[in-house]
């Protein structure tokens, strides 16, 4: 059986990943724009930068794709405290200090481990070279002697036919300090990074890797970083698109109720902006659908329960 190119594994436009209840992954409807961007990213071996408002499906895109094509899924959510070392390799200085103190107290009877034993692989190390990450750059025997047994941090996927690769999600890059995107240029562009001992961790040429990076566009990203990415903007879905998405999540939902709610979403978005609040996204729309079905609510201003759901889910108070 001939090996299929990785971009051929991407589902066609309007294909739906049915979801995986066992792993708590929701269904996902792939748009034509998303499919094209994913295929371009795989062909060019560039990271895919996905932009859009919170709740529009940026994060779900990466995990749904990994599950759909049978690739391993790795994820790291960025915060203002995230540094490059956390994503590549950190040194466990505390463990090394404790071992040094024990060695001194026992006159060397408890020797220090090799420096590499104190490396703690970050998500890029696992994505680029899982084998060396599991051994922390040691031989398998040395790793066992050093007591290294870190569990793989990702979600395994399997499929019947090759190839098998990795989808790496770097979520909310705009939350990072300004220097982090530029610090990531080598890992995302050259697929390698340097260890503290001067050696490099690199992806093998045949290794299949798709890096998906999301942004809420709360902060401008460096041009050097943007140039190295394939770009995808997830726009606000049309009412018809919202109905299609809802039908994939809640197949038994009342169609008239779903259509009525979808038709009102444009107005809810405009009203939220007028009030200086974030407009409701797809996730809020799905929450409203679920609540309306559960409580058998009429999508009408005359229904007091619906008005409460509207305020609680679609026009949340106190948001910037």
ZADO-1210 file (C-alpha; in nm, 4 decimals, padded with zeros to 6 digits):
<atoms>
<atom x="00.0000" y="00.0000" z="00.0000" code="UNK" pos="1"/>
<atom x="00.1487" y="00.3358" z="-00.1016" code="UNK" pos="2"/>
<atom x="00.1974" y="00.6008" z="00.1621" code="UNK" pos="3"/>
<atom x="-00.0446" y="00.8896" z="00.1342" code="UNK" pos="4"/>
<atom x="00.0793" y="01.2451" z="00.1587" code="UNK" pos="5"/>
<atom x="-00.0106" y="01.4017" z="00.4916" code="UNK" pos="6"/>
<atom x="-00.2185" y="01.6780" z="00.3320" code="UNK" pos="7"/>
<atom x="-00.4367" y="01.4104" z="00.1673" code="UNK" pos="8"/>
<atom x="-00.5460" y="01.2998" z="00.5143" code="UNK" pos="9"/>
<atom x="-00.7148" y="01.6345" z="00.5820" code="UNK" pos="10"/>
<atom x="-01.0934" y="01.5911" z="00.5539" code="UNK" pos="11"/>
<atom x="-01.2729" y="01.7747" z="00.2725" code="UNK" pos="12"/>
<atom x="-01.4638" y="02.0982" z="00.3229" code="UNK" pos="13"/>
<atom x="-01.7837" y="02.0616" z="00.5254" code="UNK" pos="14"/>
<atom x="-01.6713" y="01.7197" z="00.6475" code="UNK" pos="15"/>
<atom x="-01.7514" y="01.6663" z="01.0120" code="UNK" pos="16"/>
<atom x="-01.5437" y="01.4920" z="01.2739" code="UNK" pos="17"/>
<atom x="-01.8104" y="01.3054" z="01.4659" code="UNK" pos="18"/>
<atom x="-01.6507" y="01.3603" z="01.8054" code="UNK" pos="19"/>
<atom x="-01.4985" y="01.1230" z="02.0575" code="UNK" pos="20"/>
<atom x="-01.7051" y="01.0998" z="02.3785" code="UNK" pos="21"/>
<atom x="-01.4454" y="00.8765" z="02.5450" code="UNK" pos="22"/>
<atom x="-01.1844" y="01.1524" z="02.5157" code="UNK" pos="23"/>
<atom x="-01.4394" y="01.4341" z="02.5572" code="UNK" pos="24"/>
<atom x="-01.3768" y="01.5778" z="02.2107" code="UNK" pos="25"/>
<atom x="-01.6738" y="01.7548" z="02.0554" code="UNK" pos="26"/>
<atom x="-01.7787" y="01.7236" z="01.6901" code="UNK" pos="27"/>
<atom x="-01.6162" y="01.9677" z="01.4499" code="UNK" pos="28"/>
<atom x="-01.7338" y="02.0893" z="01.1100" code="UNK" pos="29"/>
<atom x="-01.4373" y="02.1731" z="00.8856" code="UNK" pos="30"/>
<atom x="-01.4885" y="02.4831" z="00.6713" code="UNK" pos="31"/>
<atom x="-01.3446" y="02.5210" z="00.3210" code="UNK" pos="32"/>
<atom x="-01.1065" y="02.7919" z="00.4449" code="UNK" pos="33"/>
<atom x="-00.9791" y="02.5726" z="00.7286" code="UNK" pos="34"/>
<atom x="-00.9255" y="02.2743" z="00.5009" code="UNK" pos="35"/>
<atom x="-00.7238" y="02.4811" z="00.2508" code="UNK" pos="36"/>
<atom x="-00.5109" y="02.6387" z="00.5250" code="UNK" pos="37"/>
<atom x="-00.4408" y="02.3009" z="00.6876" code="UNK" pos="38"/>
<atom x="-00.3317" y="02.1493" z="00.3575" code="UNK" pos="39"/>
<atom x="-00.1068" y="02.4444" z="00.2754" code="UNK" pos="40"/>
<atom x="00.0541" y="02.4244" z="00.6208" code="UNK" pos="41"/>
<atom x="00.1260" y="02.0539" z="00.5751" code="UNK" pos="42"/>
<atom x="00.2637" y="02.0948" z="00.2223" code="UNK" pos="43"/>
<atom x="00.4871" y="02.3893" z="00.3150" code="UNK" pos="44"/>
<atom x="00.5763" y="02.2457" z="00.6593" code="UNK" pos="45"/>
<atom x="00.4889" y="02.5805" z="00.8143" code="UNK" pos="46"/>
<atom x="00.2944" y="02.6351" z="01.1375" code="UNK" pos="47"/>
<atom x="-00.0692" y="02.7334" z="01.1004" code="UNK" pos="48"/>
<atom x="-00.1613" y="03.0537" z="01.2848" code="UNK" pos="49"/>
<atom x="-00.5346" y="03.0521" z="01.3573" code="UNK" pos="50"/>
<atom x="-00.6896" y="03.3848" z="01.4593" code="UNK" pos="51"/>
<atom x="-01.0393" y="03.4648" z="01.5763" code="UNK" pos="52"/>
<atom x="-01.2555" y="03.5699" z="01.8664" code="UNK" pos="53"/>
<atom x="-01.2683" y="03.3497" z="02.1781" code="UNK" pos="54"/>
<atom x="-01.5120" y="03.0644" z="02.1386" code="UNK" pos="55"/>
<atom x="-01.4952" y="03.0477" z="01.7582" code="UNK" pos="56"/>
<atom x="-01.3398" y="02.6989" z="01.7405" code="UNK" pos="57"/>
<atom x="-00.9664" y="02.7687" z="01.7111" code="UNK" pos="58"/>
<atom x="-00.8578" y="02.5208" z="01.9759" code="UNK" pos="59"/>
<atom x="-01.1082" y="02.2562" z="01.8709" code="UNK" pos="60"/>
<atom x="-00.9757" y="02.2647" z="01.5140" code="UNK" pos="61"/>
<atom x="-00.6369" y="02.1212" z="01.6114" code="UNK" pos="62"/>
<atom x="-00.7635" y="01.8431" z="01.8358" code="UNK" pos="63"/>
<atom x="-01.0424" y="01.7442" z="01.5965" code="UNK" pos="64"/>
<atom x="-00.7931" y="01.7189" z="01.3103" code="UNK" pos="65"/>
<atom x="-00.5562" y="01.5026" z="01.5169" code="UNK" pos="66"/>
<atom x="-00.8405" y="01.2710" z="01.6103" code="UNK" pos="67"/>
<atom x="-00.9775" y="01.2610" z="01.2537" code="UNK" pos="68"/>
<atom x="-00.6479" y="01.1660" z="01.0865" code="UNK" pos="69"/>
<atom x="-00.5150" y="00.9490" z="01.3679" code="UNK" pos="70"/>
<atom x="-00.2171" y="01.1599" z="01.4743" code="UNK" pos="71"/>
<atom x="-00.0812" y="01.2181" z="01.8229" code="UNK" pos="72"/>
<atom x="-00.2066" y="01.5373" z="01.9872" code="UNK" pos="73"/>
<atom x="00.0092" y="01.7625" z="02.2053" code="UNK" pos="74"/>
<atom x="-00.1028" y="02.0923" z="02.3582" code="UNK" pos="75"/>
<atom x="00.0448" y="02.3780" z="02.5582" code="UNK" pos="76"/>
<atom x="-00.1634" y="02.6778" z="02.6655" code="UNK" pos="77"/>
<atom x="00.0417" y="02.9953" z="02.6834" code="UNK" pos="78"/>
<atom x="00.0263" y="03.2378" z="02.9761" code="UNK" pos="79"/>
<atom x="00.2133" y="03.5560" z="03.0597" code="UNK" pos="80"/>
<atom x="00.4564" y="03.3409" z="03.2609" code="UNK" pos="81"/>
<atom x="00.5432" y="03.1000" z="02.9804" code="UNK" pos="82"/>
<atom x="00.9088" y="03.1048" z="02.8769" code="UNK" pos="83"/>
<atom x="01.0901" y="02.9309" z="02.5923" code="UNK" pos="84"/>
<atom x="01.2492" y="02.6838" z="02.8352" code="UNK" pos="85"/>
<atom x="00.9093" y="02.5547" z="02.9436" code="UNK" pos="86"/>
<atom x="00.8274" y="02.4735" z="02.5814" code="UNK" pos="87"/>
<atom x="01.1657" y="02.3183" z="02.4939" code="UNK" pos="88"/>
<atom x="01.3686" y="02.2020" z="02.7955" code="UNK" pos="89"/>
<atom x="01.3864" y="02.3025" z="03.1597" code="UNK" pos="90"/>
<atom x="01.6523" y="02.2018" z="03.4130" code="UNK" pos="91"/>
<atom x="01.5247" y="02.0658" z="03.7419" code="UNK" pos="92"/>
<atom x="01.7599" y="02.2677" z="03.9600" code="UNK" pos="93"/>
<atom x="01.5827" y="02.1699" z="04.2816" code="UNK" pos="94"/>
<atom x="01.6314" y="01.7967" z="04.2231" code="UNK" pos="95"/>
<atom x="01.9935" y="01.8547" z="04.1333" code="UNK" pos="96"/>
<atom x="02.0477" y="02.0561" z="04.4521" code="UNK" pos="97"/>
<atom x="01.8915" y="01.7810" z="04.6646" code="UNK" pos="98"/>
<atom x="02.1117" y="01.5192" z="04.4984" code="UNK" pos="99"/>
<atom x="02.4212" y="01.7349" z="04.5516" code="UNK" pos="100"/>
<atom x="02.3349" y="01.7701" z="04.9208" code="UNK" pos="101"/>
<atom x="02.2879" y="01.3947" z="04.9559" code="UNK" pos="102"/>
<atom x="02.6171" y="01.3327" z="04.7781" code="UNK" pos="103"/>
<atom x="02.7959" y="01.5694" z="05.0168" code="UNK" pos="104"/>
<atom x="02.6298" y="01.4169" z="05.3220" code="UNK" pos="105"/>
<atom x="02.7318" y="01.0639" z="05.2210" code="UNK" pos="106"/>
<atom x="03.0844" y="01.1546" z="05.1106" code="UNK" pos="107"/>
<atom x="03.0021" y="01.0692" z="04.7529" code="UNK" pos="108"/>
<atom x="02.8256" y="00.7389" z="04.8210" code="UNK" pos="109"/>
<atom x="02.5177" y="00.8860" z="04.6521" code="UNK" pos="110"/>
<atom x="02.6665" y="01.0327" z="04.3384" code="UNK" pos="111"/>
<atom x="02.5088" y="01.3032" z="04.1295" code="UNK" pos="112"/>
<atom x="02.3327" y="01.1850" z="03.8180" code="UNK" pos="113"/>
<atom x="02.4447" y="01.2936" z="03.4735" code="UNK" pos="114"/>
<atom x="02.3405" y="01.6506" z="03.3893" code="UNK" pos="115"/>
<atom x="02.0984" y="01.5242" z="03.1254" code="UNK" pos="116"/>
<atom x="01.9036" y="01.3380" z="03.3935" code="UNK" pos="117"/>
<atom x="01.7791" y="01.6718" z="03.5226" code="UNK" pos="118"/>
<atom x="01.6388" y="01.7827" z="03.1865" code="UNK" pos="119"/>
<atom x="01.2610" y="01.8115" z="03.1768" code="UNK" pos="120"/>
<atom x="01.1377" y="01.7979" z="02.8163" code="UNK" pos="121"/>
<atom x="00.8872" y="02.0568" z="02.7019" code="UNK" pos="122"/>
<atom x="00.6163" y="02.0082" z="02.4466" code="UNK" pos="123"/>
<atom x="00.8421" y="02.0957" z="02.1499" code="UNK" pos="124"/>
<atom x="01.0923" y="01.8288" z="02.2507" code="UNK" pos="125"/>
<atom x="00.8164" y="01.5677" z="02.2661" code="UNK" pos="126"/>
<atom x="00.6810" y="01.6846" z="01.9303" code="UNK" pos="127"/>
<atom x="01.0163" y="01.6898" z="01.7493" code="UNK" pos="128"/>
<atom x="01.1795" y="01.3783" z="01.8930" code="UNK" pos="129"/>
<atom x="00.9734" y="01.1696" z="02.1286" code="UNK" pos="130"/>
<atom x="01.2442" y="00.9046" z="02.1581" code="UNK" pos="131"/>
<atom x="01.5087" y="01.1319" z="02.3042" code="UNK" pos="132"/>
<atom x="01.2520" y="01.3177" z="02.5144" code="UNK" pos="133"/>
<atom x="01.1565" y="00.9920" z="02.6838" code="UNK" pos="134"/>
<atom x="01.5256" y="00.9295" z="02.7660" code="UNK" pos="135"/>
<atom x="01.6265" y="01.2916" z="02.8284" code="UNK" pos="136"/>
<atom x="01.9115" y="01.2498" z="02.5825" code="UNK" pos="137"/>
<atom x="02.0454" y="00.9419" z="02.7617" code="UNK" pos="138"/>
<atom x="02.0715" y="00.5841" z="02.6508" code="UNK" pos="139"/>
<atom x="01.7781" y="00.3698" z="02.7536" code="UNK" pos="140"/>
<atom x="01.9927" y="00.1896" z="03.0142" code="UNK" pos="141"/>
<atom x="02.1260" y="00.5133" z="03.1606" code="UNK" pos="142"/>
<atom x="01.7767" y="00.6578" z="03.1696" code="UNK" pos="143"/>
<atom x="01.6512" y="00.3609" z="03.3704" code="UNK" pos="144"/>
<atom x="01.9463" y="00.3888" z="03.6088" code="UNK" pos="145"/>
<atom x="01.8699" y="00.7557" z="03.6592" code="UNK" pos="146"/>
<atom x="01.5084" y="00.6765" z="03.7390" code="UNK" pos="147"/>
<atom x="01.3683" y="00.8673" z="03.4415" code="UNK" pos="148"/>
<atom x="01.0127" y="00.7632" z="03.3717" code="UNK" pos="149"/>
<atom x="00.8266" y="01.0768" z="03.2612" code="UNK" pos="150"/>
<atom x="00.4915" y="00.9924" z="03.1059" code="UNK" pos="151"/>
<atom x="00.4180" y="01.1066" z="02.7533" code="UNK" pos="152"/>
<atom x="00.2088" y="01.4265" z="02.7920" code="UNK" pos="153"/>
<atom x="00.0068" y="01.3906" z="02.4727" code="UNK" pos="154"/>
<atom x="-00.2960" y="01.1973" z="02.3524" code="UNK" pos="155"/>
<atom x="-00.2218" y="00.8928" z="02.1403" code="UNK" pos="156"/>
<atom x="-00.4172" y="00.8392" z="01.8198" code="UNK" pos="157"/>
<atom x="-00.3991" y="00.5316" z="01.6020" code="UNK" pos="158"/>
<atom x="-00.5216" y="00.4569" z="01.2550" code="UNK" pos="159"/>
<atom x="-00.4980" y="00.1467" z="01.0410" code="UNK" pos="160"/>
<atom x="-00.2782" y="00.2966" z="00.7703" code="UNK" pos="161"/>
<atom x="00.0322" y="00.5184" z="00.7824" code="UNK" pos="162"/>
<atom x="00.1539" y="00.7861" z="00.8063" code="UNK" pos="163"/>
<atom x="00.1410" y="00.8658" z="01.1737" code="UNK" pos="164"/>
<atom x="00.2406" y="01.2124" z="01.2883" code="UNK" pos="165"/>
<atom x="00.1848" y="01.4760" z="01.5549" code="UNK" pos="166"/>
<atom x="-00.0425" y="01.7784" z="01.5804" code="UNK" pos="167"/>
<atom x="00.1098" y="02.0284" z="01.8236" code="UNK" pos="168"/>
<atom x="-00.1209" y="02.3022" z="01.9528" code="UNK" pos="169"/>
<atom x="00.0306" y="02.6200" z="02.0980" code="UNK" pos="170"/>
<atom x="-00.2785" y="02.7889" z="02.2343" code="UNK" pos="171"/>
<atom x="-00.3234" y="03.1663" z="02.2859" code="UNK" pos="172"/>
<atom x="00.0205" y="03.2873" z="02.1785" code="UNK" pos="173"/>
<atom x="-00.0946" y="03.6469" z="02.2232" code="UNK" pos="174"/>
<atom x="-00.1025" y="03.5926" z="02.6009" code="UNK" pos="175"/>
<atom x="00.2768" y="03.5545" z="02.6038" code="UNK" pos="176"/>
<atom x="00.5369" y="03.8166" z="02.6798" code="UNK" pos="177"/>
<atom x="00.6404" y="04.0055" z="02.3621" code="UNK" pos="178"/>
<atom x="00.9721" y="03.8195" z="02.3214" code="UNK" pos="179"/>
<atom x="00.8308" y="03.4664" z="02.3209" code="UNK" pos="180"/>
<atom x="00.7026" y="03.4527" z="01.9583" code="UNK" pos="181"/>
<atom x="01.0486" y="03.5519" z="01.8304" code="UNK" pos="182"/>
<atom x="01.2102" y="03.3018" z="02.0681" code="UNK" pos="183"/>
<atom x="01.0057" y="03.0318" z="01.8973" code="UNK" pos="184"/>
<atom x="01.1393" y="03.1069" z="01.5501" code="UNK" pos="185"/>
<atom x="01.3975" y="02.8294" z="01.5540" code="UNK" pos="186"/>
<atom x="01.1655" y="02.5550" z="01.6859" code="UNK" pos="187"/>
<atom x="00.8834" y="02.6421" z="01.4457" code="UNK" pos="188"/>
<atom x="01.0927" y="02.7384" z="01.1416" code="UNK" pos="189"/>
<atom x="01.3912" y="02.5018" z="01.1563" code="UNK" pos="190"/>
<atom x="01.2259" y="02.2361" z="01.3717" code="UNK" pos="191"/>
<atom x="01.5101" y="02.2220" z="01.6189" code="UNK" pos="192"/>
<atom x="01.6360" y="02.3810" z="01.9407" code="UNK" pos="193"/>
<atom x="01.9543" y="02.3734" z="02.1460" code="UNK" pos="194"/>
<atom x="01.9933" y="02.1836" z="02.4716" code="UNK" pos="195"/>
<atom x="02.1924" y="02.3242" z="02.7656" code="UNK" pos="196"/>
<atom x="02.4815" y="02.0894" z="02.6780" code="UNK" pos="197"/>
<atom x="02.5091" y="02.2429" z="02.3294" code="UNK" pos="198"/>
<atom x="02.3494" y="01.9515" z="02.1428" code="UNK" pos="199"/>
<atom x="02.0427" y="01.9986" z="01.9254" code="UNK" pos="200"/>
<atom x="01.7059" y="01.8298" z="01.9299" code="UNK" pos="201"/>
<atom x="01.5847" y="01.8096" z="01.5705" code="UNK" pos="202"/>
<atom x="01.2946" y="01.6499" z="01.3895" code="UNK" pos="203"/>
<atom x="01.3906" y="01.3783" z="01.1444" code="UNK" pos="204"/>
<atom x="01.3093" y="01.4547" z="00.7772" code="UNK" pos="205"/>
<atom x="01.0415" y="01.1867" z="00.7652" code="UNK" pos="206"/>
<atom x="00.8746" y="01.3038" z="01.0864" code="UNK" pos="207"/>
<atom x="00.5241" y="01.4403" z="01.0230" code="UNK" pos="208"/>
<atom x="00.4450" y="01.7458" z="01.2351" code="UNK" pos="209"/>
<atom x="00.1759" y="02.0115" z="01.2124" code="UNK" pos="210"/>
<atom x="00.2052" y="02.3006" z="01.4565" code="UNK" pos="211"/>
<atom x="-00.1176" y="02.4946" z="01.5114" code="UNK" pos="212"/>
<atom x="-00.0843" y="02.8270" z="01.6946" code="UNK" pos="213"/>
<atom x="-00.3908" y="03.0224" z="01.8049" code="UNK" pos="214"/>
<atom x="-00.4379" y="03.3896" z="01.8822" code="UNK" pos="215"/>
<atom x="-00.7306" y="03.5991" z="01.9997" code="UNK" pos="216"/>
<atom x="-00.5523" y="03.9002" z="01.8444" code="UNK" pos="217"/>
<atom x="-00.5313" y="04.0743" z="02.1807" code="UNK" pos="218"/>
<atom x="-00.1713" y="04.1688" z="02.1048" code="UNK" pos="219"/>
<atom x="00.0128" y="04.2318" z="01.7781" code="UNK" pos="220"/>
<atom x="00.2574" y="03.9557" z="01.6909" code="UNK" pos="221"/>
<atom x="00.6084" y="04.0227" z="01.5503" code="UNK" pos="222"/>
<atom x="00.6369" y="04.0401" z="01.1721" code="UNK" pos="223"/>
<atom x="00.9235" y="03.7895" z="01.1693" code="UNK" pos="224"/>
<atom x="00.6948" y="03.5418" z="01.3432" code="UNK" pos="225"/>
<atom x="00.3993" y="03.6101" z="01.1140" code="UNK" pos="226"/>
<atom x="00.6117" y="03.5601" z="00.8019" code="UNK" pos="227"/>
<atom x="00.6838" y="03.2040" z="00.9047" code="UNK" pos="228"/>
<atom x="00.3194" y="03.1068" z="00.9492" code="UNK" pos="229"/>
<atom x="00.0339" y="03.0078" z="00.7237" code="UNK" pos="230"/>
<atom x="-00.2599" y="03.2260" z="00.8274" code="UNK" pos="231"/>
<atom x="-00.6220" y="03.1323" z="00.8910" code="UNK" pos="232"/>
<atom x="-00.8859" y="03.3710" z="01.0264" code="UNK" pos="233"/>
<atom x="-01.2023" y="03.2096" z="01.1602" code="UNK" pos="234"/>
<atom x="-01.4774" y="03.4609" z="01.0935" code="UNK" pos="235"/>
<atom x="-01.8096" y="03.4691" z="01.2732" code="UNK" pos="236"/>
<atom x="-02.0275" y="03.1902" z="01.1283" code="UNK" pos="237"/>
<atom x="-02.3354" y="03.2799" z="00.9287" code="UNK" pos="238"/>
<atom x="-02.6748" y="03.1700" z="01.0637" code="UNK" pos="239"/>
<atom x="-02.6816" y="02.8776" z="00.8187" code="UNK" pos="240"/>
<atom x="-02.3364" y="02.7716" z="00.9345" code="UNK" pos="241"/>
<atom x="-02.4436" y="02.7917" z="01.2975" code="UNK" pos="242"/>
<atom x="-02.7416" y="02.5688" z="01.2255" code="UNK" pos="243"/>
<atom x="-02.5147" y="02.3136" z="01.0566" code="UNK" pos="244"/>
<atom x="-02.2741" y="02.3173" z="01.3520" code="UNK" pos="245"/>
<atom x="-02.5570" y="02.2795" z="01.6026" code="UNK" pos="246"/>
<atom x="-02.7020" y="01.9856" z="01.4113" code="UNK" pos="247"/>
<atom x="-02.3675" y="01.8051" z="01.4372" code="UNK" pos="248"/>
<atom x="-02.3513" y="01.8626" z="01.8123" code="UNK" pos="249"/>
<atom x="-02.7190" y="01.8065" z="01.8907" code="UNK" pos="250"/>
<atom x="-02.8720" y="01.5937" z="01.6175" code="UNK" pos="251"/>
<atom x="-03.2028" y="01.5601" z="01.8004" code="UNK" pos="252"/>
<atom x="-03.2443" y="01.9316" z="01.8744" code="UNK" pos="253"/>
<atom x="-03.5606" y="02.1029" z="01.7561" code="UNK" pos="254"/>
<atom x="-03.4662" y="02.2422" z="01.4144" code="UNK" pos="255"/>
<atom x="-03.7063" y="02.5367" z="01.4325" code="UNK" pos="256"/>
<atom x="-03.5668" y="02.6405" z="01.7688" code="UNK" pos="257"/>
<atom x="-03.2058" y="02.6114" z="01.6453" code="UNK" pos="258"/>
<atom x="-03.2859" y="02.8171" z="01.3349" code="UNK" pos="259"/>
<atom x="-03.4598" y="03.0837" z="01.5423" code="UNK" pos="260"/>
<atom x="-03.1619" y="03.1125" z="01.7745" code="UNK" pos="261"/>
<atom x="-02.9130" y="03.1213" z="01.4865" code="UNK" pos="262"/>
<atom x="-03.1111" y="03.3980" z="01.3177" code="UNK" pos="263"/>
<atom x="-03.0822" y="03.6098" z="01.6318" code="UNK" pos="264"/>
<atom x="-02.7052" y="03.5731" z="01.6652" code="UNK" pos="265"/>
<atom x="-02.6251" y="03.8650" z="01.4329" code="UNK" pos="266"/>
<atom x="-02.8361" y="04.0908" z="01.6530" code="UNK" pos="267"/>
<atom x="-02.6764" y="03.9566" z="01.9713" code="UNK" pos="268"/>
<atom x="-02.3297" y="04.0272" z="01.8323" code="UNK" pos="269"/>
<atom x="-02.4206" y="04.3812" z="01.7344" code="UNK" pos="270"/>
<atom x="-02.5843" y="04.4473" z="02.0709" code="UNK" pos="271"/>
<atom x="-02.2823" y="04.3119" z="02.2599" code="UNK" pos="272"/>
<atom x="-02.0510" y="04.5436" z="02.0670" code="UNK" pos="273"/>
<atom x="-02.2772" y="04.8393" z="02.1359" code="UNK" pos="274"/>
<atom x="-02.2562" y="04.7565" z="02.5056" code="UNK" pos="275"/>
<atom x="-01.8765" y="04.7316" z="02.4893" code="UNK" pos="276"/>
<atom x="-01.8773" y="04.3559" z="02.5477" code="UNK" pos="277"/>
<atom x="-01.7242" y="04.0661" z="02.3617" code="UNK" pos="278"/>
<atom x="-01.9737" y="03.9315" z="02.1060" code="UNK" pos="279"/>
<atom x="-02.0950" y="03.5773" z="02.1691" code="UNK" pos="280"/>
<atom x="-01.9074" y="03.3077" z="01.9797" code="UNK" pos="281"/>
<atom x="-01.9945" y="02.9630" z="01.8543" code="UNK" pos="282"/>
<atom x="-01.9375" y="02.8071" z="02.1953" code="UNK" pos="283"/>
<atom x="-02.1925" y="03.0409" z="02.3559" code="UNK" pos="284"/>
<atom x="-02.4373" y="02.9692" z="02.0751" code="UNK" pos="285"/>
<atom x="-02.4041" y="02.5954" z="02.1429" code="UNK" pos="286"/>
<atom x="-02.4512" y="02.6553" z="02.5162" code="UNK" pos="287"/>
<atom x="-02.7722" y="02.8448" z="02.4390" code="UNK" pos="288"/>
<atom x="-02.8936" y="02.5630" z="02.2134" code="UNK" pos="289"/>
<atom x="-02.8280" y="02.3059" z="02.4823" code="UNK" pos="290"/>
<atom x="-03.0001" y="02.5096" z="02.7537" code="UNK" pos="291"/>
<atom x="-03.2994" y="02.5810" z="02.5311" code="UNK" pos="292"/>
<atom x="-03.3400" y="02.2136" z="02.4506" code="UNK" pos="293"/>
<atom x="-03.2939" y="02.1014" z="02.8083" code="UNK" pos="294"/>
<atom x="-03.5502" y="02.3476" z="02.9451" code="UNK" pos="295"/>
<atom x="-03.7759" y="02.3427" z="02.6347" code="UNK" pos="296"/>
<atom x="-03.7511" y="02.7202" z="02.5984" code="UNK" pos="297"/>
<atom x="-03.9179" y="02.9298" z="02.3301" code="UNK" pos="298"/>
<atom x="-03.6693" y="03.1653" z="02.1595" code="UNK" pos="299"/>
<atom x="-03.8881" y="03.4647" z="02.2250" code="UNK" pos="300"/>
<atom x="-03.8680" y="03.7867" z="02.4234" code="UNK" pos="301"/>
<atom x="-04.2035" y="03.6867" z="02.5755" code="UNK" pos="302"/>
<atom x="-04.0442" y="03.3896" z="02.7503" code="UNK" pos="303"/>
<atom x="-03.8912" y="03.5003" z="03.0837" code="UNK" pos="304"/>
<atom x="-03.6691" y="03.1907" z="03.1038" code="UNK" pos="305"/>
<atom x="-03.5286" y="03.2667" z="02.7591" code="UNK" pos="306"/>
<atom x="-03.4498" y="03.6234" z="02.8660" code="UNK" pos="307"/>
<atom x="-03.2508" y="03.4840" z="03.1584" code="UNK" pos="308"/>
<atom x="-03.0616" y="03.2435" z="02.9305" code="UNK" pos="309"/>
<atom x="-02.9939" y="03.5302" z="02.6918" code="UNK" pos="310"/>
<atom x="-02.8334" y="03.7363" z="02.9681" code="UNK" pos="311"/>
<atom x="-02.6482" y="03.4419" z="03.1202" code="UNK" pos="312"/>
<atom x="-02.5038" y="03.2995" z="02.7987" code="UNK" pos="313"/>
<atom x="-02.5178" y="03.5437" z="02.5067" code="UNK" pos="314"/>
<atom x="-02.4981" y="03.8902" z="02.6634" code="UNK" pos="315"/>
<atom x="-02.2875" y="03.8234" z="02.9682" code="UNK" pos="316"/>
<atom x="-02.2600" y="04.1234" z="03.2012" code="UNK" pos="317"/>
<atom x="-01.9333" y="04.2620" z="03.3193" code="UNK" pos="318"/>
<atom x="-01.7204" y="04.1489" z="03.0243" code="UNK" pos="319"/>
<atom x="-01.4812" y="04.3977" z="02.8612" code="UNK" pos="320"/>
</atoms>
